[in-house]
């Protein structure tokens, strides 16, 4: 029998930059694979179906992202709390959190799936989806929503592992899903000509297999996480449910506000036609190339901050924040140079439509602002999330997701008459809000009150 490895890792010892980089590296690779996983649908559909199919996948992907806000919010909260419990050496609470996360998120995923299946027409119409791609968008969105249980499952299992200091296994699981998705995309869309529906089907199958492997790992290591996976123990434990709700609800609101505000802005963008939809969709995907780095550093930094505060090692926290900032700044600079010099090449990976490539050039200044925000956000989120400050999370949610993104987009796009460029800039500039809030919180020193004494 294969010897089981210890999943729990102490992130409060050793060099801060070395620990941060070593923990973030697998998360970065996971993010790159996740990005590639999402890009494959657009790449394959864009090449084999054309601009209409590409635009439909772009809108469908935004819809699917909106439905993931609960998973992202509670998974991130669960990860931070598990890291805290590990720092406090309370493994009994780790097991109770595992049971609570499974019970809560699996139940919510079923509710969201059923709700969307009854109301998808209203959602697609609300987004001002062009008539010529409405059916493609329906095929992609409805098929993907059948796999939402697996998406929620993968998110919660990965959060559990990251909270315990294990970032390697989530990478392995997303690698499995990506490999399956690539092969099936080429088969279903390229070979069998199934269009966006085939791309969505490939996505669901890949997610399902990945989730099953993830659950298998947890089950094989159930002694370490103090949860036996017996059916009667899948319940909500009041002892950990309270902290999960207190931290998770603001994170859910934050995720929902950001995703909803993006959809709201895209509602106006979609009125400019399929070319504008395609350019915006590709731009969002290209931004995820840097986003995977920022998310990896943010998640790694948050786990390190949570463990440090749980162990009472407050001196490590500012160092984690500082190193998180420069680690992201280096690749962000590279991204900015490539985008400024070769925009046609980047967008040309998805579409050879001259109209798409011509509009893509006008997106360059917006992308540079987007990259600046992406550089500054991770360190702030690492501190805010890692310290478990639910009120500050709520403030970021409302200011970033609602006030800044929607407010600036309407001001620049409609009031000042900038058109589609105004909506693009409104979205990009709102990304600076978390940095302003996080920096103030860091220098105030109030996060120290959340350390174990």
C-alpha positions in Angstrom: 0.0 0.0 0.0 1.2 3.5 -0.9 2.4 5.4 2.2 0.3 8.5 2.9 2.1 11.8 3.0 1.5 14.5 5.6 -0.8 17.1 4.0 -0.4 19.7 6.7 2.5 22.1 6.4 3.7 24.8 8.8 4.0 28.1 6.9 5.3 30.1 10.0 8.9 28.9 9.8 11.7 29.6 7.5 12.5 32.5 5.1 9.4 34.5 4.2 10.2 34.9 0.5 11.3 31.3 0.1 8.2 30.0 1.8 5.9 32.3 -0.1 7.4 31.4 -3.4 7.5 27.6 -2.7 3.8 27.7 -1.6 2.7 30.0 -4.4 4.5 28.1 -7.2 2.1 25.1 -7.3 -0.8 27.6 -7.0 0.7 29.5 -9.9 1.0 26.4 -12.0 -2.6 25.4 -11.1 -3.7 28.9 -12.1 -1.9 28.7 -15.4 -3.5 25.4 -16.1 -6.9 26.8 -15.0 -6.4 29.7 -17.3 -5.4 27.4 -20.2 -8.4 25.3 -19.3 -10.7 28.3 -19.7 -8.8 29.5 -22.8 -9.1 26.2 -24.6 -12.8 26.6 -25.1 -12.4 30.1 -26.7 -9.4 29.1 -28.7 -11.0 26.0 -30.2 -14.5 27.5 -30.7 -13.0 30.7 -32.1 -11.0 28.7 -34.7 -13.6 26.1 -35.6 -16.9 28.0 -35.2 -15.8 31.7 -35.8 -16.6 35.0 -34.1 -20.2 34.1 -33.3 -19.1 31.0 -31.4 -16.3 32.9 -29.7 -18.7 35.7 -28.5 -21.1 33.1 -27.2 -18.5 31.3 -25.1 -17.3 34.7 -23.8 -20.8 35.6 -22.6 -21.5 32.1 -21.3 -18.2 32.1 -19.4 -19.2 35.3 -17.7 -22.6 33.8 -16.7 -20.8 30.7 -15.3 -18.4 32.9 -13.4 -21.3 34.7 -11.7 -22.7 31.4 -10.5 -19.4 30.6 -8.8 -19.5 33.5 -6.4 -20.8 31.5 -3.5 -18.1 28.8 -4.0 -15.3 31.3 -4.2 -16.5 33.2 -1.1 -17.0 30.4 1.3 -14.1 28.3 -0.1 -11.7 31.3 0.5 -13.1 31.8 4.0 -12.8 28.1 4.8 -9.2 28.1 3.6 -8.3 31.1 5.9 -10.0 29.5 8.9 -8.4 26.1 8.3 -5.0 27.9 8.1 -5.8 29.6 11.4 -6.8 26.3 13.0 -3.5 24.7 11.8 -1.6 27.6 13.3 -3.4 27.1 16.6 -2.8 23.3 16.3 -6.6 22.6 16.4 -7.0 19.7 14.0 -10.4 18.8 15.5 -11.7 22.1 14.1 -10.2 21.3 10.7 -12.3 18.1 10.5 -15.5 20.0 11.5 -14.7 22.7 8.9 -14.3 20.0 6.2 -17.7 18.5 7.0 -19.3 21.9 7.1 -17.9 23.1 3.8 -18.9 19.9 2.0 -22.5 20.0 3.4 -23.0 23.7 2.8 -21.5 24.2 -0.7 -22.8 20.9 -2.2 -26.3 21.9 -1.1 -25.9 25.4 -2.5 -24.6 24.2 -5.8 -27.7 22.1 -6.4 -30.0 25.0 -5.5 -28.1 27.3 -7.9 -28.2 24.7 -10.7 -31.9 24.2 -10.5 -32.6 27.9 -10.2 -30.6 28.7 -13.3 -32.1 25.9 -15.4 -35.5 27.6 -14.7 -34.4 31.1 -15.3 -31.6 31.0 -17.9 -33.6 32.8 -20.5 -34.1 35.9 -18.4 -30.3 35.9 -17.6 -29.2 35.7 -21.2 -31.8 38.3 -22.3 -30.8 40.6 -19.5 -27.2 40.6 -20.8 -28.4 42.0 -24.1 -27.0 38.9 -25.9 -27.1 39.5 -29.7 -29.8 37.5 -31.4 -27.4 35.8 -33.8 -25.5 34.1 -30.9 -28.4 33.6 -28.5 -28.7 29.9 -29.2 -24.9 29.3 -29.0 -24.9 31.1 -25.6 -27.8 29.0 -24.3 -26.1 25.8 -25.3 -22.8 26.7 -23.6 -24.4 28.1 -20.4 -26.9 25.4 -19.8 -24.5 22.6 -20.4 -21.9 24.1 -18.1 -24.3 24.6 -15.3 -24.9 20.9 -15.1 -21.3 20.7 -13.9 -21.6 23.3 -11.2 -21.6 20.6 -8.5 -18.1 19.6 -9.7 -16.9 23.2 -9.9 -18.0 23.8 -6.3 -16.5 20.5 -5.2 -13.2 21.2 -6.7 -13.1 24.7 -5.2 -13.8 23.5 -1.7 -11.4 20.5 -1.8 -8.6 22.8 -3.1 -9.4 25.3 -0.3 -9.2 22.6 2.3 -5.8 21.5 1.0 -4.4 25.0 0.7 -5.6 25.8 4.2 -3.5 22.9 5.5 -0.5 24.2 3.5 -0.7 21.7 0.6 -0.6 23.5 -2.7 0.8 20.6 -4.8 -2.3 18.4 -5.0 -4.7 21.1 -6.3 -2.2 21.5 -9.2 -2.3 17.8 -10.0 -6.1 17.9 -10.0 -6.4 20.8 -12.4 -3.8 19.2 -14.6 -6.0 16.2 -15.0 -9.0 18.4 -15.8 -7.0 20.4 -18.3 -5.7 17.4 -20.2 -9.2 15.9 -20.5 -10.7 19.3 -21.6 -8.1 19.8 -24.3 -8.5 16.3 -25.8 -12.3 16.4 -25.7 -12.5 20.0 -27.0 -10.6 19.0 -30.1 -12.7 15.9 -30.5 -16.1 17.4 -29.8 -15.7 20.8 -31.5 -13.0 20.2 -34.1 -13.7 16.6 -35.0 -17.5 16.1 -34.3 -18.4 19.7 -35.1 -20.5 20.0 -31.9 -19.9 23.8 -31.5 -20.1 25.6 -28.2 -22.2 22.7 -26.8 -19.2 20.3 -27.3 -16.8 22.8 -25.6 -19.1 23.0 -22.6 -19.5 19.2 -22.5 -15.7 18.8 -22.5 -15.5 21.3 -19.6 -18.0 19.4 -17.5 -16.4 16.0 -18.0 -13.0 17.4 -17.1 -14.3 19.0 -13.9 -16.1 15.8 -12.9 -13.0 13.6 -13.2 -10.8 16.2 -11.4 -13.3 16.4 -8.5 -13.4 12.6 -8.1 -9.6 12.4 -7.8 -9.6 15.2 -5.3 -12.2 13.6 -3.1 -10.3 10.3 -3.3 -7.2 12.0 -1.9 -9.1 13.5 1.1 -10.7 10.2 1.8 -7.3 8.3 1.8 -6.0 10.9 4.3 -9.1 11.2 6.4 -7.2 10.6 9.6 -5.1 13.7 9.1 -8.1 16.0 8.6 -10.1 14.4 11.4 -13.1 13.6 9.1 -14.2 10.0 8.3 -16.5 10.8 5.3 -19.3 8.8 6.8 -22.7 10.0 5.6 -24.0 10.8 9.0 -21.2 13.2 9.7 -21.9 15.4 6.6 -23.5 18.2 8.6 -23.1 21.8 9.7 -21.0 22.1 12.9 -22.2 25.1 14.8 -18.7 25.6 16.4 -17.2 26.4 13.0 -20.3 27.5 11.1 -20.4 30.8 13.0 -16.9 31.9 12.0 -17.4 30.6 8.5 -20.5 32.7 8.1 -18.9 35.8 9.6 -16.0 35.7 7.2 -17.6 33.9 4.3 -20.7 36.1 3.8 -18.6 39.3 3.2 -16.4 37.3 0.8 -19.5 36.0 -1.0 -20.8 39.5 -1.3 -17.4 40.7 -2.5 -17.2 37.9 -5.1 -20.9 38.5 -6.1 -20.5 42.3 -6.3 -17.4 42.0 -8.5 -18.9 39.4 -10.8 -22.3 41.1 -11.0 -20.8 44.5 -11.7 -18.7 43.0 -14.5 -21.8 41.5 -16.0 -23.7 44.8 -15.6 -20.9 46.6 -17.4 -20.8 43.9 -20.1 -24.5 44.4 -20.6 -23.7 47.8 -22.1 -20.7 46.5 -23.9 -22.8 43.8 -25.6 -24.9 46.5 -27.3 -21.9 47.4 -29.4 -22.2 44.1 -31.4 -20.4 40.8 -31.7 -17.0 42.3 -32.5 -17.0 44.3 -29.3 -18.2 41.3 -27.4 -15.4 39.2 -28.9 -12.7 41.8 -28.1 -13.9 42.2 -24.5 -14.2 38.5 -24.0 -10.6 37.9 -25.3 -9.3 40.8 -23.3 -10.8 39.3 -20.1 -9.1 36.0 -20.9 -5.8 37.6 -21.6 -6.0 39.5 -18.2 -6.3 36.1 -16.5 -2.8 35.3 -17.6 -1.6 37.8 -15.1 -4.5 37.1 -12.9 -3.3 33.6 -12.2 -0.1 34.9 -10.7 -1.9 37.5 -8.6 -4.4 34.9 -7.3 -1.6 32.4 -6.5 0.3 35.0 -4.5 -2.8 36.3 -2.8 -3.9 32.8 -1.8 -0.4 31.8 -0.6 0.0 35.1 1.2 -3.4 34.8 2.9 -2.6 31.3 4.2 0.7 32.5 5.5 -0.8 35.5 7.2 -3.5 33.4 8.8 -1.1 30.8 10.1 1.2 33.5 11.4 -1.6 35.3 13.3 -2.8 32.0 14.6 0.7 31.2 16.0 1.1 34.8 17.3 4.0 35.6 14.9 3.0 39.1 13.9 6.4 40.1 12.8 6.1 37.9 9.7 2.9 39.6 8.4 4.4 42.8 7.0 7.2 40.8 5.3 4.6 38.6 3.7 2.8 41.6 2.3 6.0 43.3 1.1 7.3 40.2 -0.7 3.9 39.5 -2.3 4.0 43.0 -3.9 7.3 42.6 -5.6 6.8 39.0 -6.7 3.8 40.1 -8.7 5.4 43.3 -10.0 8.0 41.5 -12.0 5.8 39.4 -14.3 3.3 42.3 -14.5 6.0 44.4 -16.1 6.7 41.7 -18.7 3.0 41.4 -19.5 2.7 45.1 -20.0 5.6 45.2 -22.5 4.2 42.3 -24.5 0.7 43.7 -24.6 2.0 47.1 -25.7 4.2 45.7 -28.5 2.3 42.8 -29.9 -1.5 43.3 -29.3 -2.4 41.9 -32.7 -0.5 38.7 -32.0 -2.2 38.2 -28.7 -5.7 38.7 -29.9 -4.8 36.9 -33.1 -4.5 33.7 -31.0 -8.3 33.7 -30.7 -9.5 35.3 -33.9 -8.2 36.3 -37.3 -11.2 38.6 -37.9 -9.7 42.0 -39.1 -12.4 43.9 -37.3 -11.6 42.2 -34.0 -7.9 42.8 -34.4 -8.4 46.5 -35.3 -10.5 47.1 -32.2 -8.1 45.2 -30.0 -5.4 47.8 -30.6 -7.5 50.4 -28.9 -7.6 48.2 -25.7 -3.9 48.6 -25.0 -4.1 51.6 -22.6 -6.9 49.9 -20.7 -4.9 46.7 -20.4 -2.0 48.7 -18.8 -4.3 50.1 -16.2 -5.6 46.6 -15.6 -2.1 45.3 -15.0 -1.3 48.0 -12.5 -4.3 47.1 -10.4 -3.5 43.4 -10.7 0.0 44.2 -9.4 -1.2 46.1 -6.3 -4.2 43.9 -5.2 -2.6 40.6 -4.1 -0.7 41.9 -1.2 -3.7 43.8 0.1 -6.0 40.8 -0.2 -3.4 38.6 1.5 -3.5 40.8 4.5 -7.3 41.5 4.6 -8.3 37.9 3.9 -5.5 36.3 6.0 -6.5 38.4 9.0 -10.1 37.4 8.7 -11.4 40.9 8.7 -15.0 40.4 7.5 -16.0 44.1 7.8 -13.1 45.2 5.6 -13.9 42.5 3.1 -17.4 43.9 2.9 -16.1 47.4 2.4 -13.9 46.2 -0.5 -16.9 44.4 -2.0 -19.1 47.4 -2.0 -16.5 50.0 -3.1 -14.8 47.9 -5.7 -17.7 45.9 -7.1 -20.5 48.4 -6.9 -19.5 52.0 -6.3 -16.2 52.1 -8.3 -16.8 49.6 -11.2 -20.4 50.5 -12.0 -20.1 54.1 -11.0 -17.0 54.8 -13.1 -18.3 52.8 -16.0 -21.5 54.7 -16.2 -19.7 58.0 -15.7 -17.1 57.4 -18.3 -19.1 55.4 -20.8 -22.4 57.3 -20.7 -22.1 60.6 -18.9 -18.8 61.6 -20.5 -19.6 59.9 -23.8 -16.5 57.7 -24.0 -18.6 54.7 -25.2 -17.2 51.3 -25.0 -13.8 52.7 -23.9 -15.5 54.3 -20.9 -16.9 50.9 -19.8 -13.4 49.3 -20.3 -11.7 52.0 -18.2 -14.3 51.9 -15.5 -13.7 48.3 -15.0 -9.9 48.7 -15.0 -9.7 51.7 -12.6 -11.9 50.0 -10.0 -9.2 47.4 -9.6 -7.1 50.0 -7.7 -9.6 50.2 -4.8 -8.4 47.1 -2.8 -4.9 48.5 -2.8 -6.0 51.8 -1.3 -8.0 50.0 1.4 -5.4 47.3 2.1 -2.5 49.8 2.4 -4.5 51.9 4.9 -5.2 48.8 7.0 -1.5 47.7 6.9 -0.1 51.0 8.2 -2.9 51.3 10.8 -1.6 48.2 12.5 -5.1 47.1 13.5 -4.6 43.7 12.0 -2.3 42.9 15.0 -5.3 42.7 17.2 -6.3 39.5 15.4 -3.2 37.6 16.4 -3.3 34.8 19.0 -2.0 36.0 22.3 
